[in-house]
């Protein structure tokens, strides 16, 4: 065998050793949303991907909701049609549903191989957790003002599109950063981000490549990397990973029953924009915390004023149905969605229809995990239909529990 052939074989073997982990990760990412395995995948993220964090330990004082008898309403109205709720839950491939009313559990059910112990990926529901942590850091004086710019806390972002963006505009998805978050488009920025991180690019490296496309604070446009930059600021000021700050400030205090974990990048940084994995019961507790204006059993965990500001749009471009001022039909607060009409309820939402829905008027919290493989083709339809389902449930509860 010639020296040239031997050298070629050596180079090929080295290439396989170096690049095969990335190829495997890309393959797993491409098959994550396969219709036949999506439900199983969403509760086994730690078995599918190597990069996951150390556990966020459950509370030492777990809280178990008191249960009451309750039956779901039979129907809901959507787009001038009366539809069957159970058929809707099935169509949207519901994995778990919990309904709380005034701190009592009215309903808990699981489907598609899920159980009360399943740690289900939250996707962008995780953004609302990060918002709460920013509010706590501000209250503790770790952050001086939400009008501060990114470059005040992150020196290496000086030449990026994020340099002069304020924390408030990051919170309100009004950074002006040019970003395509269309999951159905293989060439969108969010899909480029997913592929880049699967190949080993850090979240920080990718964020620094993004550039501004509009004047900040004038247009509501969803950019997941805005949340990740917020997380970088939080880690900078708290001197700890997001998961550790979450455990100390929220997770250990609200009676969580199970451990949780984050997906991380190749450097071990938590994916604050959508990588939290936890049980449905513990997601419901976060909703209950917000329903109670940041208070848990007498302890003010998230500042009340922050909770209020989080679901109250304060500018025209953040209002529901803002038209040319927004790329979204829903309104937006501090990493919480405001569906509108009326403007009293609000929700955390993640792709494939993950929800933590809060209605302060009826004192209802609804937590829902899903593996809706149709989400990319029926995105806005599925989001609006869920709000219709949730509002039908809250109305039914209001009628059932009249005082």
Buried (B, 14 or more C-beta within 10 A) or exposed (E): EEEEEEEEEEEEEEEEEEEEBBEEBBEBBEEBBEEEBBBBBBBBBBEBBEBBBEBBBBBEEBBEBEEBEBEBBEBBEBEEEEBEBEEBBEBBBBBBBBBBBBEBBBBBEBBBEBEEEBBBBBBBBBBBBBBBBBBBBBBEEBBEEBEBBBBBBBEEBEEBBBBBBBBBBBBBBBBBBBBBBEBEEEEBBBBBBBBBBBBBBBBBBBBBBBEBBEEBBEBBBBBBBBBBBBBBBBBBBBEEBBBBBBBBBBBBBBBBBBBBBBBBBBEEBBBBBBBBBBBBBBBBBBBBBBBBBBBBEEEEBBBEEBBBBBBBBEBEBBBBEBEEBBEBBBBBBBBBBBBBEEBBBBBBBBBBBBBBBBBBEBBBBBBBBBBBBBBBEBBEBBBBBBBBBBBBBBBBBBEEBEE
